């Protein structure tokens, strides 16, 4: 696939949303209009959306929202699907996520999870199951707001392969199959190289059924 994305007007990428990028004189130069609301992203968000569009993710940019009490969704997108080397990757139960998180998640899904599924388990990935993203709440057992309160974290619970197998964190993290355990080790290691904070079953009981992925933090990997 050619890579003209960086040369296209950013607003054209935003108008496409789902990586159907208009070319040449077809580029839309007006800001996105949703119902009666005009959405014009901040420059740094626009750059991120351009990069996310180049990955061929299917997404919709969302207007900034402030909910009070430290909760907000700023510079976020709603991901409909991601892209592996050869196919679309479906997503389940995923709400708003910040654009930088979506961009990193897209890279992990393609280069970390799908390739590990093919190389270790012998079947491509077709869907990533999640327990959500945005949630106006504190870190469990503390008075500190969770990264979920700003749509800056994703909880991944399972994976579906092209051969029909469904592999979940809760049911297969300590699977009897060495290959399934190797798969989880590979995707966990890949996540730790990309995200600032990665928490899984080895961290505590609250994460026994999912992988918590967020950009903030400094290589905190458990």
C-alpha positions in Angstrom: 0.0 0.0 0.0 1.3 3.5 -0.8 2.0 5.9 2.1 0.7 9.3 1.0 -1.1 10.0 4.3 1.5 12.5 5.7 1.1 14.6 2.6 -2.6 14.9 2.7 -4.4 17.7 4.5 -5.1 16.5 8.0 -8.8 17.5 7.7 -9.1 15.0 4.8 -7.9 12.3 7.1 -10.4 13.3 9.7 -13.2 13.4 7.2 -12.4 9.9 6.2 -12.3 8.6 9.8 -12.2 5.0 8.7 -9.1 5.2 6.6 -11.0 5.8 3.3 -8.6 8.7 2.6 -9.7 11.1 -0.3 -7.0 11.9 -2.8 -5.9 15.1 -4.6 -8.7 17.6 -5.2 -11.2 15.3 -3.4 -9.7 16.3 0.0 -12.2 17.9 2.3 -10.8 21.1 3.7 -13.7 22.0 6.1 -13.7 20.7 9.7 -15.8 17.6 10.5 -19.4 18.3 11.2 -21.4 16.0 13.5 -25.1 16.9 13.7 -25.0 20.6 14.9 -21.5 20.4 16.4 -18.4 21.4 14.6 -15.4 19.4 15.7 -11.9 20.9 15.0 -9.1 18.9 16.6 -6.1 20.4 18.2 -3.0 20.3 16.0 -1.3 17.5 18.0 -4.5 15.5 17.9 -4.7 16.0 14.1 -1.2 14.7 13.7 -2.0 11.6 15.7 -5.2 11.0 13.7 -3.2 11.2 10.5 -0.8 8.5 11.8 -3.7 6.4 13.0 -5.3 6.7 9.6 -2.1 5.6 7.9 -2.3 2.3 10.0 -5.6 1.7 8.2 -7.5 1.6 11.5 -11.2 2.1 11.2 -12.1 4.9 13.7 -14.2 8.0 14.4 -12.7 11.1 16.1 -14.8 12.3 19.1 -15.4 15.8 20.4 -13.7 16.7 23.7 -15.9 16.1 26.7 -15.4 17.2 30.3 -17.4 15.3 32.9 -16.0 16.9 36.1 -14.4 15.3 39.1 -11.2 14.6 37.1 -13.0 12.7 34.4 -12.8 13.6 30.7 -12.4 12.3 27.2 -10.0 14.7 25.3 -8.5 14.0 21.9 -10.2 10.6 21.8 -11.4 8.3 19.0 -13.8 5.4 18.8 -12.1 2.4 17.2 -14.2 0.1 15.1 -11.4 -2.2 13.9 -7.7 -2.4 13.5 -5.5 -3.8 10.8 -3.1 -6.8 10.8 -0.7 -7.5 8.0 -3.4 -9.0 5.9 -6.9 -8.5 7.5 -9.1 -6.4 9.7 -9.1 -7.1 13.4 -12.4 -6.7 15.1 -12.8 -5.2 18.6 -15.4 -5.7 21.2 -16.7 -3.6 24.1 -14.2 -0.7 23.5 -15.3 2.8 24.3 -13.4 6.1 23.7 -9.6 6.0 23.9 -7.1 8.8 23.5 -5.6 8.9 20.0 -2.0 8.2 21.2 -3.3 5.1 23.1 -5.2 4.0 20.0 -2.1 4.4 17.8 0.0 2.3 20.2 -2.7 -0.3 20.6 -2.9 -0.6 16.8 0.8 -1.3 16.6 0.7 -3.9 19.5 -2.3 -5.7 17.9 -0.6 -6.0 14.5 3.0 -6.6 15.4 2.7 -8.1 18.9 -0.5 -10.1 19.1 -1.3 -11.1 15.5 2.2 -12.2 14.6 2.5 -14.1 17.9 -0.8 -15.8 17.2 0.5 -16.9 13.8 4.0 -17.9 14.8 3.2 -19.6 18.2 -0.4 -20.8 17.8 -0.5 -21.3 14.0 -3.6 -19.2 13.3 -4.1 -15.4 12.7 -5.9 -13.2 15.1 -9.4 -12.0 14.1 -10.7 -10.2 17.2 -9.5 -8.6 20.4 -12.0 -8.7 23.3 -11.8 -5.9 25.9 -13.5 -5.0 29.1 -13.6 -1.3 28.0 -11.6 1.8 28.2 -13.2 5.0 29.6 -14.6 4.7 33.1 -14.9 7.6 35.6 -13.4 5.8 38.6 -10.4 5.7 41.0 -7.6 3.1 41.1 -9.0 0.2 43.2 -8.4 0.8 46.8 -7.1 4.4 46.4 -8.2 8.0 46.2 -6.3 8.5 42.9 -8.1 8.7 39.6 -7.5 5.7 37.3 -6.1 6.2 33.8 -9.5 4.9 32.7 -11.0 8.2 33.9 -9.4 10.0 31.0 -9.8 7.2 28.4 -6.0 6.6 28.7 -6.2 2.8 29.4 -7.6 -0.3 27.8 -8.4 -3.6 29.6 -7.9 -6.6 27.2 -9.6 -9.8 28.2 -9.2 -12.2 25.3 -8.5 -13.0 21.7 -10.3 -14.9 19.0 -8.3 -16.7 16.3 -9.2 -17.4 12.7 -9.4 -21.2 13.4 -12.2 -20.5 16.0 -10.2 -20.7 19.2 -11.0 -18.2 21.9 -8.2 -17.6 24.3 -8.9 -15.5 27.4 -6.7 -14.1 30.2 -9.0 -15.5 32.9 -9.2 -19.0 31.4 -5.9 -19.5 29.7 -3.1 -17.4 31.3 -1.8 -20.6 33.1 -3.0 -23.0 30.4 -1.7 -26.5 30.3 -0.5 -26.0 26.7 3.0 -24.6 26.6 2.2 -22.8 23.3 -0.7 -20.9 24.8 1.5 -19.9 27.7 4.2 -18.9 25.2 1.7 -16.8 23.4 0.8 -14.9 26.5 4.4 -14.4 27.4 5.1 -13.0 23.9 2.2 -10.5 23.8 2.9 -9.4 27.4 6.5 -8.7 26.6 5.5 -6.9 23.4 3.1 -4.7 25.4 5.7 -3.9 28.0 7.9 -2.5 25.2 5.2 -0.2 23.9 3.1 0.9 26.9 4.2 2.7 30.0 2.2 0.5 32.3 1.1 -3.1 31.8 -0.7 -5.0 34.5 -1.8 -8.6 34.4 -2.6 -11.6 36.5 0.9 -11.6 38.0 0.2 -8.1 39.4 -2.7 -8.7 41.7 -6.1 -10.5 41.9 -7.9 -7.5 40.5 -6.1 -8.1 37.1 -6.7 -11.9 37.1 -8.9 -11.6 34.0 -7.4 -8.9 31.9 -4.3 -7.0 30.8 -4.4 -3.3 31.7 -2.6 -1.2 29.1 -1.9 2.5 29.5 0.7 4.9 28.1 1.6 6.7 31.3 4.2 5.3 33.6 7.8 4.3 33.0 8.0 0.7 31.8 6.0 -0.6 34.8 5.4 -4.1 33.7 3.8 -6.8 35.9 
